[in-house]
Amino acid sequence: MTDTPQFSDEELEAARVLFAGQATFMMGAVKMDGLPDPDLPEVCFAGRSNVGKSSLINGLVGHKKLARASNEPGRTREINFFVLADKIRLVDLPGYGFARVSRSTANKFQDLGRQYLRGRPNLKRVYLLIDARHGLKEVDKEALDALDLSAVSYQIVLTKADKIKPHEAAALVVKTQGQIAKRPAAFPQVIATSSEKGDGLPELRAEIKAVCEA
């Protein structure tokens, strides 16, 4: 994909080695008082239901079934924690924009995600996943507003970029960067990825390694 972040070969290789380490499911939490101790740096993945969070996490660590993907929107109804090489925790937040659960159920799990974002001292960055076929939607802008309000650093990751043409993906990266340019908590670089083909994953691994070591 075009316009990806610039990392040296050494940085990309170090990130590859890190993400080739043992990755395990740690736990799922349904309440804030059930979260693990904040003793490791964490990055979390957020996005609309079915945006491809599980597939992206699996792609990053090279496992097919670490994070369980589902064709049923709203299946992830807890905060799932994965430990990478005993150094970093990858966190899968409940999706927003539920299509097949009641409003009260959707609010419950989205509230859990918001509480996590506001109250997690070891959270280094949020990766907000956006389907490259659709771009930023109104429901995503609500999430951006909430992240800005929480003053949590976040970065946009376009998923399923292999489903559109390369020039369309490049144009969407530029457009999305323009849309977030004035948002106070947004990291300016947008990464286009494909979990299926591996595009953008080396750069995203390097981003995660760098932000967790900062």
Backbone as ProteinMPNN parsed JSONL, in Angstrom:
{"seq_chain_A": "MTDTPQFSDEELEAARVLFAGQATFMMGAVKMDGLPDPDLPEVCFAGRSNVGKSSLINGLVGHKKLARASNEPGRTREINFFVLADKIRLVDLPGYGFARVSRSTANKFQDLGRQYLRGRPNLKRVYLLIDARHGLKEVDKEALDALDLSAVSYQIVLTKADKIKPHEAAALVVKTQGQIAKRPAAFPQVIATSSEKGDGLPELRAEIKAVCEA", "coords_chain_A": {"N_chain_A": [[0.837, -1.185, 0.0], [0.361, 2.318, -0.49], [2.027, 5.302, 0.729], [2.823, 4.557, 3.304], [4.119, 4.458, 6.698], [7.555, 5.428, 7.247], [10.084, 3.276, 7.95], [13.228, 1.976, 9.002], [15.056, -0.831, 7.597], [16.123, -2.295, 9.659], [14.484, -1.595, 11.836], [12.007, -2.587, 10.98], [12.623, -5.312, 10.88], [13.226, -5.852, 13.574], [10.717, -5.448, 14.677], [9.31, -7.459, 13.388], [10.496, -9.731, 14.501], [9.75, -9.399, 17.19], [6.932, -9.688, 17.007], [6.824, -12.241, 16.137], [7.153, -13.674, 18.354], [5.846, -15.572, 21.186], [2.366, -15.51, 21.3], [-0.479, -15.178, 23.217], [-3.837, -15.796, 24.323], [-5.049, -13.989, 27.015], [-7.18, -13.126, 28.781], [-10.708, -12.358, 29.067], [-12.59, -9.495, 29.824], [-15.422, -8.257, 31.511], [-16.048, -6.257, 33.177], [-14.724, -3.26, 34.644], [-13.315, -3.66, 37.013], [-12.313, -6.125, 36.627], [-10.085, -6.121, 35.064], [-6.718, -6.87, 33.959], [-3.667, -6.274, 35.885], [-2.099, -3.09, 35.363], [0.565, -3.547, 34.219], [2.042, -3.908, 31.946], [2.824, -2.39, 28.796], [0.105, -1.382, 26.741], [-1.715, -1.648, 23.687], [-4.671, -0.864, 21.958], [-7.371, -2.077, 19.915], [-9.947, -0.735, 18.081], [-13.199, -0.293, 16.594], [-15.845, -0.344, 14.108], [-18.337, -2.933, 14.264], [-17.437, -5.961, 12.696], [-15.349, -4.858, 11.215], [-12.929, -5.974, 10.97], [-11.206, -6.475, 13.11], [-10.372, -8.773, 14.587], [-9.193, -10.302, 12.541], [-7.081, -8.613, 11.841], [-5.519, -8.537, 14.201], [-4.822, -11.262, 14.332], [-3.352, -11.417, 11.953], [-1.195, -9.725, 12.5], [0.245, -11.137, 14.455], [0.681, -13.514, 13.239], [-0.968, -15.701, 13.617], [-3.74, -17.83, 12.994], [-5.991, -18.208, 14.514], [-5.912, -16.881, 16.953], [-7.26, -14.497, 17.855], [-10.705, -14.619, 17.8], [-12.6, -14.541, 14.976], [-15.771, -13.474, 13.671], [-18.743, -13.776, 11.716], [-20.933, -12.599, 12.665], [-22.156, -9.554, 13.56], [-21.19, -7.64, 16.415], [-20.338, -9.642, 18.108], [-18.108, -9.679, 19.792], [-18.19, -9.015, 23.04], [-16.865, -8.236, 25.229], [-13.846, -7.031, 26.773], [-11.012, -8.137, 25.314], [-7.881, -9.542, 26.094], [-4.612, -10.002, 24.904], [-1.402, -11.42, 25.181], [1.806, -10.561, 24.114], [4.822, -11.994, 23.635], [5.455, -11.674, 26.312], [5.789, -8.961, 26.681], [4.143, -6.968, 25.613], [0.71, -6.028, 25.616], [-1.993, -6.762, 23.56], [-5.099, -5.436, 22.869], [-8.466, -6.096, 22.386], [-11.229, -4.317, 21.715], [-14.811, -4.137, 22.337], [-16.885, -4.029, 19.422], [-18.384, -1.155, 17.846], [-21.537, 0.283, 16.759], [-23.507, -1.708, 16.629], [-25.467, -4.18, 15.032], [-27.178, -6.299, 15.56], [-27.912, -6.555, 18.205], [-29.642, -5.577, 21.179], [-30.354, -2.105, 21.926], [-29.807, -1.473, 24.597], [-28.047, -3.505, 25.314], [-25.97, -3.018, 23.5], [-25.177, -0.473, 24.366], [-24.225, -1.117, 26.899], [-21.844, -2.598, 26.459], [-20.392, -0.853, 24.873], [-20.103, 1.226, 26.651], [-18.384, 0.002, 28.457], [-16.067, -0.146, 26.908], [-15.532, 2.603, 26.612], [-15.015, 3.306, 29.272], [-12.684, 1.868, 29.711], [-10.942, 3.195, 27.932], [-10.78, 5.713, 29.102], [-9.698, 5.223, 31.607], [-7.275, 3.764, 31.709], [-4.078, 3.557, 32.581], [-1.758, 2.543, 31.394], [-2.199, 2.438, 28.717], [-1.043, 2.874, 25.548], [-1.629, 3.554, 22.891], [-4.51, 3.891, 20.784], [-5.736, 2.014, 18.14], [-7.714, 2.808, 15.616], [-9.869, 1.183, 13.626], [-10.844, 1.312, 10.266], [-12.964, 0.469, 7.645], [-11.7, 0.14, 4.479], [-13.274, 0.123, 2.227], [-15.357, 1.755, 2.747], [-14.604, 4.054, 4.161], [-14.433, 6.858, 6.497], [-17.269, 6.997, 8.532], [-20.311, 8.461, 9.886], [-20.749, 7.256, 12.395], [-18.194, 6.507, 13.04], [-17.023, 8.992, 13.373], [-18.198, 9.8, 15.716], [-16.836, 8.118, 17.45], [-14.254, 9.147, 17.122], [-14.624, 11.687, 18.222], [-15.089, 10.958, 20.886], [-12.618, 9.832, 21.563], [-10.933, 12.038, 21.247], [-11.97, 13.612, 23.278], [-11.312, 12.083, 25.474], [-8.649, 12.375, 25.385], [-6.878, 10.441, 24.428], [-4.249, 9.052, 22.66], [-4.598, 8.232, 19.282], [-4.622, 6.26, 16.27], [-5.446, 5.981, 12.866], [-6.279, 3.059, 11.133], [-6.642, 1.661, 8.087], [-8.564, -1.002, 7.012], [-8.857, -4.048, 5.041], [-7.85, -3.154, 2.62], [-7.083, -4.365, 0.308], [-9.356, -4.85, -1.053], [-10.063, -2.757, -2.594], [-8.919, -0.693, -5.353], [-5.387, -0.032, -5.823], [-4.792, 2.749, -6.322], [-7.085, 3.912, -5.376], [-6.942, 3.265, -2.68], [-4.663, 4.726, -1.973], [-5.602, 7.319, -2.405], [-7.617, 7.391, -0.498], [-6.165, 7.231, 1.883], [-4.899, 9.744, 1.877], [-7.183, 11.417, 1.894], [-8.353, 10.668, 4.351], [-6.365, 11.406, 6.162], [-6.566, 14.142, 5.868], [-9.105, 14.534, 6.956], [-8.715, 14.083, 9.661], [-6.903, 15.929, 10.424], [-7.128, 18.183, 12.099], [-7.809, 17.174, 14.506], [-7.253, 16.817, 17.939], [-6.149, 14.569, 19.329], [-5.364, 12.787, 17.443], [-3.043, 10.734, 15.771], [-1.034, 11.702, 13.066], [-0.432, 10.019, 10.885], [-1.812, 7.731, 8.619], [-2.453, 4.318, 8.139], [-2.727, 1.96, 5.596], [-3.987, -1.28, 5.355], [-3.954, -4.84, 4.712], [-5.194, -7.675, 5.963], [-5.408, -10.095, 4.766], [-3.551, -10.176, 2.655], [-1.299, -9.164, 3.801], [-0.36, -6.605, 3.475], [0.916, -3.545, 4.682], [1.151, -4.495, 7.28], [3.823, -4.995, 8.315], [4.704, -2.343, 8.774], [2.788, -1.472, 10.617], [3.305, -3.183, 12.752], [5.843, -2.201, 13.431], [5.168, 0.407, 14.202], [3.637, -0.125, 16.518], [5.53, -1.382, 18.15], [7.345, 0.738, 18.489], [5.783, 2.725, 19.777], [5.135, 1.477, 22.148], [7.577, 1.214, 23.365], [8.353, 3.768, 23.777]], "CA_chain_A": [[0.0, 0.0, 0.0], [1.15, 3.518, -0.615], [2.068, 6.295, 1.798], [2.97, 3.925, 4.608], [5.175, 5.095, 7.494], [8.914, 5.073, 6.849], [10.915, 2.648, 8.964], [14.426, 1.339, 8.443], [14.984, -2.289, 7.525], [16.416, -2.822, 10.998], [13.286, -1.414, 12.661], [10.994, -3.532, 10.509], [13.045, -6.656, 11.265], [13.065, -5.972, 15.016], [9.29, -5.584, 14.939], [8.917, -8.795, 12.927], [10.958, -10.686, 15.513], [8.883, -9.242, 18.36], [5.601, -10.231, 16.75], [6.962, -13.68, 15.919], [7.198, -14.303, 19.67], [4.636, -16.264, 21.62], [1.186, -14.679, 21.529], [-1.493, -16.013, 23.865], [-5.021, -15.156, 24.891], [-4.883, -13.868, 28.457], [-8.466, -13.111, 29.472], [-11.734, -11.428, 28.635], [-13.137, -8.78, 30.981], [-16.733, -7.655, 31.287], [-16.149, -5.134, 34.104], [-13.443, -2.59, 34.839], [-12.568, -4.232, 38.134], [-11.783, -7.419, 36.231], [-8.966, -5.954, 34.148], [-5.407, -7.255, 34.51], [-2.857, -5.176, 36.406], [-1.503, -2.287, 34.283], [2.011, -3.727, 34.375], [2.657, -3.996, 30.627], [2.233, -1.432, 27.855], [-1.013, -1.923, 25.964], [-2.344, -0.942, 22.572], [-5.978, -1.496, 21.75], [-7.956, -2.002, 18.579], [-11.36, -0.389, 18.153], [-13.79, -0.08, 15.275], [-17.207, -0.844, 13.914], [-18.485, -4.387, 14.195], [-17.077, -6.579, 11.412], [-14.369, -4.075, 10.466], [-11.767, -6.834, 10.762], [-10.264, -6.391, 14.239], [-9.793, -10.09, 14.88], [-8.314, -10.683, 11.43], [-5.87, -7.804, 11.906], [-4.712, -9.039, 15.311], [-4.261, -12.546, 13.904], [-2.348, -11.158, 10.932], [-0.013, -9.117, 13.112], [1.024, -12.124, 15.212], [0.896, -14.701, 12.422], [-1.818, -16.812, 14.048], [-5.036, -17.783, 12.319], [-7.125, -18.364, 15.417], [-5.686, -16.286, 18.265], [-8.493, -13.732, 18.077], [-11.758, -15.324, 17.084], [-13.417, -13.704, 14.102], [-17.143, -13.932, 13.515], [-19.559, -13.066, 10.732], [-22.064, -12.004, 13.373], [-21.769, -8.276, 14.168], [-21.447, -7.489, 17.847], [-20.032, -10.865, 18.846], [-17.164, -9.362, 20.86], [-18.938, -8.258, 24.032], [-15.993, -8.041, 26.371], [-12.512, -6.57, 26.393], [-10.138, -9.302, 25.247], [-6.466, -9.214, 26.253], [-3.648, -10.961, 24.372], [-0.04, -11.081, 25.596], [2.789, -10.811, 23.071], [6.224, -12.164, 24.06], [5.551, -11.181, 27.697], [6.259, -7.574, 26.635], [3.087, -6.054, 25.17], [-0.64, -6.584, 25.536], [-2.878, -6.325, 22.492], [-6.427, -5.401, 23.475], [-9.556, -6.07, 21.41], [-12.411, -3.704, 22.319], [-16.086, -4.45, 21.683], [-17.195, -3.193, 18.27], [-19.521, -0.251, 17.981], [-22.437, 0.211, 15.613], [-24.091, -3.05, 16.648], [-26.63, -4.355, 14.167], [-28.058, -7.416, 15.94], [-28.133, -6.649, 19.642], [-30.516, -4.5, 21.636], [-29.669, -0.853, 22.241], [-29.298, -1.519, 25.965], [-26.876, -4.378, 25.292], [-24.917, -2.298, 22.795], [-24.684, 0.598, 25.237], [-23.48, -1.71, 28.008], [-20.496, -2.978, 26.061], [-19.695, 0.338, 24.416], [-19.732, 1.945, 27.868], [-17.198, -0.677, 28.984], [-14.941, 0.312, 26.107], [-15.239, 3.999, 26.947], [-14.394, 3.322, 30.598], [-11.315, 1.395, 29.529], [-10.16, 4.243, 27.282], [-10.587, 6.842, 30.008], [-9.082, 4.905, 32.885], [-6.191, 2.784, 31.609], [-2.857, 4.368, 32.589], [-0.693, 1.945, 30.581], [-2.627, 2.408, 27.319], [-0.12, 3.694, 24.771], [-2.303, 4.082, 21.701], [-5.682, 3.215, 20.228], [-5.761, 1.887, 16.684], [-9.113, 2.845, 15.197], [-9.937, 0.504, 12.338], [-11.845, 1.82, 9.332], [-13.053, -0.351, 6.438], [-11.261, 0.941, 3.334], [-14.322, 0.181, 1.207], [-16.395, 2.715, 3.141], [-14.052, 5.281, 4.712], [-15.0, 7.336, 7.758], [-18.717, 7.199, 8.584], [-20.735, 9.283, 11.022], [-20.562, 6.52, 13.641], [-16.762, 6.576, 13.333], [-16.732, 10.341, 13.849], [-18.569, 9.798, 17.135], [-15.71, 7.493, 18.16], [-13.154, 10.115, 17.106], [-14.966, 12.717, 19.215], [-14.903, 10.381, 22.224], [-11.177, 9.686, 21.775], [-10.393, 13.386, 21.459], [-12.419, 14.049, 24.594], [-10.557, 11.315, 26.469], [-7.232, 12.72, 25.195], [-6.13, 9.21, 24.203], [-3.622, 9.04, 21.341], [-5.144, 7.188, 18.407], [-4.153, 6.241, 14.885], [-6.396, 5.323, 11.958], [-5.791, 1.951, 10.318], [-7.616, 1.227, 7.084], [-8.554, -2.452, 6.831], [-9.412, -4.602, 3.8], [-7.438, -2.279, 1.527], [-6.945, -5.16, -0.915], [-10.669, -4.946, -1.688], [-10.193, -1.631, -3.508], [-7.745, -0.561, -6.211], [-4.287, 0.66, -5.14], [-4.888, 4.205, -6.39], [-8.191, 4.296, -4.499], [-6.425, 3.179, -1.314], [-3.766, 5.864, -1.776], [-6.436, 8.518, -2.294], [-8.347, 7.332, 0.773], [-5.202, 7.583, 2.926], [-4.753, 11.206, 1.855], [-8.457, 11.999, 2.326], [-8.546, 10.412, 5.783], [-5.421, 12.261, 6.877], [-7.15, 15.475, 5.877], [-10.273, 14.553, 7.838], [-8.316, 14.053, 11.076], [-5.773, 16.841, 10.588], [-7.328, 19.144, 13.187], [-8.247, 16.479, 15.717], [-6.121, 16.974, 18.862], [-5.524, 13.336, 19.818], [-5.101, 11.895, 16.314], [-1.714, 10.614, 15.191], [-1.31, 12.148, 11.697], [-0.168, 9.017, 9.858], [-2.831, 6.703, 8.395], [-1.862, 3.119, 7.543], [-3.633, 1.078, 4.863], [-3.572, -2.664, 5.59], [-4.736, -5.996, 4.281], [-4.863, -8.855, 6.766], [-5.374, -11.245, 3.867], [-2.336, -10.161, 1.834], [-0.167, -8.743, 4.611], [0.048, -5.228, 3.176], [0.861, -2.593, 5.782], [1.342, -5.104, 8.601], [5.166, -4.731, 8.857], [4.761, -0.969, 9.279], [1.963, -1.375, 11.819], [4.088, -3.823, 13.825], [6.901, -1.269, 13.836], [4.5, 1.497, 14.929], [3.248, -0.615, 17.834], [6.77, -1.569, 18.918], [7.909, 2.044, 18.816], [4.955, 3.469, 20.749], [5.182, 0.775, 23.437], [8.905, 1.404, 23.927], [8.588, 5.203, 23.988]], "C_chain_A": [[0.883, 1.25, 0.0], [1.076, 4.377, 0.631], [2.107, 5.661, 3.184], [4.096, 4.599, 5.377], [6.553, 4.587, 7.077], [9.692, 4.532, 8.042], [12.127, 2.042, 8.274], [14.219, -0.175, 8.393], [15.226, -2.909, 8.896], [15.202, -2.709, 11.92], [12.185, -2.392, 12.266], [11.338, -4.962, 10.941], [12.879, -6.869, 12.766], [11.599, -6.15, 15.384], [8.785, -6.959, 14.503], [9.289, -9.845, 13.96], [10.077, -10.611, 16.756], [7.548, -9.928, 18.145], [5.626, -11.707, 16.373], [7.065, -14.427, 17.244], [5.86, -14.913, 20.054], [3.516, -15.266, 21.901], [0.082, -15.569, 22.08], [-2.677, -15.166, 24.304], [-4.875, -15.151, 26.405], [-6.221, -13.976, 29.172], [-9.433, -12.19, 28.744], [-12.354, -10.798, 29.864], [-14.474, -8.144, 30.611], [-16.98, -6.481, 32.232], [-14.763, -4.537, 34.313], [-12.638, -3.201, 35.98], [-12.035, -5.628, 37.834], [-10.6, -7.338, 35.291], [-7.66, -6.439, 34.776], [-4.667, -6.034, 35.035], [-2.212, -4.41, 35.247], [0.016, -2.333, 34.298], [2.749, -3.937, 33.056], [2.056, -2.906, 29.742], [1.161, -2.117, 27.014], [-1.32, -1.022, 24.778], [-3.671, -1.629, 22.325], [-6.491, -1.197, 20.351], [-9.449, -1.788, 18.722], [-11.89, -0.203, 16.744], [-15.204, -0.609, 15.218], [-17.21, -2.367, 13.917], [-18.183, -4.855, 12.774], [-16.095, -5.763, 10.574], [-13.094, -4.868, 10.23], [-10.739, -6.772, 11.874], [-9.587, -7.724, 14.498], [-8.818, -10.529, 13.794], [-7.011, -9.899, 11.466], [-4.951, -8.279, 13.016], [-4.046, -10.362, 14.931], [-3.149, -12.355, 12.876], [-1.057, -10.602, 11.516], [0.877, -10.155, 13.787], [1.25, -13.423, 14.44], [0.143, -15.925, 12.895], [-3.157, -16.702, 13.332], [-6.2, -17.728, 13.296], [-6.878, -17.774, 16.802], [-6.903, -15.467, 18.681], [-9.569, -14.358, 17.207], [-12.605, -14.344, 16.282], [-14.81, -14.315, 13.989], [-17.837, -13.127, 12.434], [-20.757, -12.392, 11.378], [-21.635, -10.704, 14.032], [-22.087, -8.248, 15.654], [-21.093, -8.697, 18.67], [-19.077, -10.597, 20.008], [-17.851, -8.464, 21.877], [-18.158, -8.134, 25.336], [-14.676, -7.497, 25.853], [-11.576, -7.769, 26.446], [-8.675, -8.87, 25.244], [-5.608, -10.357, 25.725], [-2.251, -10.489, 24.762], [0.925, -11.494, 24.495], [4.182, -10.827, 23.683], [6.479, -11.646, 25.475], [5.994, -9.719, 27.77], [5.156, -6.564, 26.363], [1.743, -6.775, 25.265], [-1.392, -5.934, 24.385], [-4.299, -6.478, 23.006], [-7.482, -5.218, 22.392], [-10.803, -5.53, 22.106], [-13.677, -4.165, 21.621], [-16.343, -3.497, 20.525], [-18.346, -2.256, 18.566], [-20.34, -0.294, 16.696], [-23.081, -1.156, 15.497], [-25.332, -3.114, 15.766], [-27.634, -5.363, 14.727], [-28.185, -7.61, 17.443], [-28.999, -5.467, 20.039], [-29.689, -3.257, 21.945], [-29.087, -0.893, 23.646], [-28.05, -2.395, 26.046], [-25.701, -3.682, 24.611], [-24.316, -1.223, 23.683], [-23.816, 0.045, 26.36], [-22.035, -1.978, 27.607], [-19.716, -1.797, 25.497], [-19.278, 1.197, 25.605], [-18.479, 1.332, 28.489], [-15.959, -0.229, 28.221], [-14.545, 1.74, 26.435], [-14.566, 4.108, 28.315], [-12.936, 2.877, 30.515], [-10.443, 2.513, 28.95], [-9.841, 5.389, 28.24], [-9.681, 6.494, 31.18], [-7.916, 3.948, 32.863], [-4.85, 3.503, 31.512], [-1.753, 3.845, 31.678], [-1.068, 1.835, 29.104], [-1.791, 3.388, 26.509], [-0.772, 4.3, 23.535], [-3.514, 3.231, 21.362], [-5.514, 3.173, 18.714], [-7.222, 1.761, 16.264], [-9.2, 2.312, 13.777], [-11.122, 1.009, 11.524], [-11.81, 0.96, 8.073], [-12.726, 0.525, 5.222], [-12.325, 1.043, 2.247], [-15.337, 1.275, 1.498], [-15.84, 4.042, 3.644], [-14.728, 5.67, 6.018], [-16.496, 7.576, 7.622], [-19.056, 8.04, 9.805], [-20.493, 8.579, 12.344], [-19.087, 6.491, 14.036], [-16.398, 7.945, 13.895], [-17.142, 10.512, 15.307], [-17.448, 9.185, 17.971], [-14.514, 8.435, 18.208], [-13.388, 11.209, 18.142], [-14.693, 12.207, 20.629], [-13.419, 10.233, 22.549], [-10.517, 11.039, 22.011], [-10.736, 13.888, 22.856], [-11.632, 13.354, 25.699], [-9.063, 11.624, 26.421], [-6.359, 11.479, 25.089], [-5.545, 9.249, 22.79], [-4.192, 7.898, 20.5], [-4.633, 7.367, 16.992], [-5.154, 5.47, 14.04], [-5.683, 4.245, 11.159], [-6.915, 1.552, 9.363], [-7.474, -0.275, 6.892], [-9.136, -2.821, 5.465], [-9.049, -3.747, 2.585], [-7.219, -3.04, 0.226], [-8.262, -5.274, -1.675], [-10.946, -3.761, -2.616], [-8.901, -1.518, -4.31], [-6.654, 0.248, -5.499], [-4.39, 2.183, -5.181], [-6.038, 4.723, -5.531], [-7.747, 4.262, -3.037], [-5.515, 4.364, -1.01], [-4.553, 7.154, -1.597], [-7.177, 8.56, -0.969], [-7.422, 7.667, 1.949], [-5.075, 9.1, 3.025], [-6.023, 11.883, 2.366], [-8.647, 11.86, 3.826], [-7.602, 11.26, 6.619], [-5.918, 13.697, 6.93], [-8.31, 15.598, 6.848], [-9.897, 14.603, 9.318], [-7.263, 15.105, 11.407], [-5.918, 17.77, 11.791], [-7.804, 18.491, 14.479], [-7.074, 16.37, 16.696], [-5.421, 15.691, 19.263], [-5.119, 12.391, 18.696], [-3.63, 11.92, 15.917], [-1.87, 10.858, 13.687], [-1.161, 11.093, 10.614], [-1.289, 7.99, 9.809], [-2.164, 5.527, 7.687], [-2.955, 2.296, 6.853], [-3.116, -0.354, 4.976], [-4.478, -3.664, 4.886], [-4.301, -7.19, 5.108], [-4.691, -10.074, 5.882], [-4.049, -11.325, 3.104], [-1.099, -9.698, 2.592], [0.299, -7.322, 4.36], [-0.099, -4.35, 4.418], [1.148, -3.18, 7.152], [2.765, -4.906, 9.136], [5.284, -3.337, 9.46], [3.937, -0.817, 10.549], [2.656, -2.05, 13.001], [5.155, -2.871, 14.34], [6.322, -0.082, 14.607], [4.196, 1.073, 16.364], [4.483, -0.793, 18.719], [7.321, -0.228, 19.374], [7.1, 2.755, 19.9], [4.983, 2.799, 22.108], [6.53, 0.937, 24.122], [9.206, 2.859, 24.242], [8.47, 5.549, 25.467]], "O_chain_A": [[2.027, 1.209, 0.451], [0.194, 4.212, 1.474], [1.495, 6.17, 4.124], [4.947, 5.249, 4.77], [6.695, 3.456, 6.611], [9.928, 5.243, 9.02], [12.061, 1.645, 7.111], [13.335, -0.722, 9.052], [14.613, -3.916, 9.252], [14.924, -3.622, 12.697], [11.511, -2.957, 13.128], [10.454, -5.729, 11.322], [12.442, -7.937, 13.195], [11.271, -6.912, 16.294], [7.935, -7.553, 15.167], [8.5, -10.741, 14.261], [9.699, -11.641, 17.313], [7.083, -10.669, 19.01], [4.58, -12.351, 16.297], [7.066, -15.658, 17.27], [4.871, -14.783, 19.334], [3.698, -14.302, 22.644], [-0.256, -16.592, 21.484], [-2.539, -13.982, 24.614], [-4.607, -16.189, 27.01], [-6.389, -14.811, 30.061], [-9.038, -11.36, 27.925], [-12.618, -11.489, 30.848], [-14.627, -7.57, 29.533], [-17.99, -5.788, 32.114], [-13.753, -5.227, 34.175], [-11.41, -3.251, 35.916], [-11.384, -6.244, 38.677], [-10.149, -8.358, 34.77], [-7.517, -6.417, 35.999], [-4.992, -4.9, 34.682], [-1.818, -5.019, 34.252], [0.678, -1.298, 34.379], [3.966, -4.124, 33.056], [0.895, -2.538, 29.922], [1.298, -3.278, 26.629], [-1.2, 0.201, 24.855], [-3.78, -2.847, 22.47], [-6.107, -0.222, 19.706], [-10.137, -2.555, 19.395], [-11.122, 0.019, 15.807], [-15.693, -1.239, 16.156], [-16.202, -3.003, 13.609], [-18.604, -4.243, 11.792], [-16.013, -5.95, 9.36], [-12.269, -4.492, 9.396], [-9.55, -6.986, 11.641], [-8.364, -7.793, 14.614], [-7.748, -11.062, 14.089], [-5.95, -10.443, 11.158], [-3.744, -8.414, 12.812], [-2.856, -10.559, 15.177], [-2.129, -13.043, 12.919], [0.037, -10.961, 11.083], [2.103, -10.077, 13.71], [1.929, -14.327, 14.926], [0.547, -17.055, 12.621], [-3.648, -15.599, 13.093], [-7.281, -17.253, 12.947], [-7.578, -18.138, 17.747], [-7.502, -15.713, 19.728], [-9.36, -14.595, 16.018], [-13.237, -13.443, 16.833], [-14.997, -15.515, 14.188], [-17.557, -11.942, 12.253], [-21.514, -11.69, 10.707], [-20.835, -10.727, 14.967], [-23.115, -8.763, 16.095], [-21.5, -8.788, 19.828], [-19.204, -11.199, 21.074], [-18.072, -7.282, 21.613], [-18.736, -7.951, 26.407], [-14.419, -7.5, 24.65], [-11.372, -8.351, 27.511], [-8.276, -7.968, 24.508], [-5.836, -11.523, 26.048], [-1.95, -9.298, 24.684], [0.878, -12.621, 24.002], [4.664, -9.811, 24.184], [7.592, -11.229, 25.796], [6.513, -9.279, 28.795], [5.226, -5.427, 26.83], [1.654, -7.979, 25.025], [-1.421, -4.71, 24.257], [-4.664, -7.534, 23.523], [-7.398, -4.296, 21.581], [-11.371, -6.19, 22.976], [-13.639, -4.544, 20.45], [-16.059, -2.303, 20.621], [-19.18, -2.528, 19.43], [-19.901, -0.834, 15.681], [-23.194, -1.705, 14.4], [-26.15, -2.193, 15.765], [-28.819, -5.292, 14.404], [-28.524, -8.698, 17.906], [-29.077, -4.473, 19.316], [-28.487, -3.34, 22.194], [-27.982, -0.397, 23.868], [-27.105, -2.067, 26.764], [-24.57, -3.75, 25.091], [-23.096, -1.074, 23.75], [-22.807, 0.644, 26.733], [-21.109, -1.622, 28.336], [-18.493, -1.75, 25.632], [-18.221, 1.827, 25.575], [-17.614, 2.051, 28.987], [-14.919, 0.038, 28.823], [-13.359, 2.055, 26.527], [-13.651, 4.912, 28.496], [-12.065, 3.446, 31.173], [-9.333, 2.747, 29.427], [-8.753, 5.964, 28.187], [-8.974, 7.359, 31.697], [-7.585, 3.366, 33.896], [-4.516, 4.016, 30.444], [-0.901, 4.616, 31.234], [-0.346, 1.213, 28.325], [-1.828, 4.593, 26.756], [-0.487, 5.444, 23.18], [-3.545, 2.027, 21.613], [-5.187, 4.182, 18.089], [-7.876, 0.75, 16.521], [-8.67, 2.913, 12.842], [-12.242, 1.117, 12.022], [-10.743, 0.745, 7.498], [-13.396, 1.526, 4.972], [-12.281, 1.96, 1.427], [-16.091, 1.681, 0.613], [-16.527, 5.06, 3.566], [-15.505, 4.897, 6.577], [-16.94, 8.271, 6.708], [-18.2, 8.3, 10.651], [-20.08, 9.211, 13.316], [-18.76, 6.456, 15.222], [-15.559, 8.048, 14.79], [-16.519, 11.272, 16.049], [-17.144, 9.665, 19.063], [-13.831, 8.514, 19.23], [-12.466, 11.61, 18.852], [-14.138, 12.923, 21.462], [-13.005, 10.478, 23.682], [-9.646, 11.17, 22.871], [-9.911, 14.506, 23.53], [-11.323, 13.955, 26.728], [-8.303, 11.2, 27.292], [-5.236, 11.457, 25.595], [-6.28, 9.459, 21.825], [-4.259, 6.753, 20.947], [-4.263, 8.464, 16.572], [-5.651, 4.423, 14.457], [-4.622, 4.481, 10.582], [-7.999, 1.155, 9.791], [-6.375, -0.766, 6.636], [-9.813, -2.018, 4.822], [-9.831, -3.628, 1.641], [-7.172, -2.435, -0.844], [-8.283, -5.742, -2.814], [-11.941, -3.757, -3.341], [-7.907, -2.168, -3.988], [-6.957, 1.108, -4.672], [-4.106, 2.844, -4.182], [-5.977, 5.839, -5.016], [-8.13, 5.125, -2.248], [-5.581, 4.942, 0.075], [-4.222, 7.982, -0.748], [-7.35, 9.627, -0.38], [-7.848, 8.314, 2.905], [-5.136, 9.669, 4.114], [-5.955, 12.809, 3.173], [-9.052, 12.808, 4.499], [-7.99, 11.776, 7.667], [-5.713, 14.392, 7.926], [-8.486, 16.635, 7.488], [-10.666, 15.106, 10.138], [-6.784, 15.171, 12.539], [-4.923, 18.106, 12.433], [-8.162, 19.181, 15.434], [-6.008, 15.88, 16.322], [-4.216, 15.706, 19.515], [-4.59, 11.311, 18.957], [-3.042, 12.988, 15.746], [-2.764, 10.272, 13.076], [-1.712, 11.254, 9.525], [-1.674, 7.439, 10.84], [-1.397, 5.72, 6.743], [-3.979, 1.979, 7.458], [-1.939, -0.612, 4.722], [-5.613, -3.358, 4.52], [-3.173, -7.667, 4.976], [-3.922, -10.98, 6.203], [-3.493, -12.409, 2.927], [0.021, -9.82, 2.094], [1.267, -6.876, 4.976], [-1.112, -4.407, 5.115], [1.369, -2.429, 8.103], [2.912, -4.663, 10.333], [5.885, -3.159, 10.52], [4.345, -0.104, 11.466], [2.601, -1.548, 14.123], [5.349, -2.747, 15.549], [6.932, 0.382, 15.57], [4.464, 1.816, 17.309], [4.482, -0.406, 19.888], [7.722, -0.081, 20.528], [7.67, 3.321, 20.833], [4.867, 3.478, 23.129], [6.616, 0.81, 25.343], [10.202, 3.159, 24.901], [8.636, 6.709, 25.845]]}, "name": "protein", "num_of_chains": 1, "seq": "MTDTPQFSDEELEAARVLFAGQATFMMGAVKMDGLPDPDLPEVCFAGRSNVGKSSLINGLVGHKKLARASNEPGRTREINFFVLADKIRLVDLPGYGFARVSRSTANKFQDLGRQYLRGRPNLKRVYLLIDARHGLKEVDKEALDALDLSAVSYQIVLTKADKIKPHEAAALVVKTQGQIAKRPAAFPQVIATSSEKGDGLPELRAEIKAVCEA"}
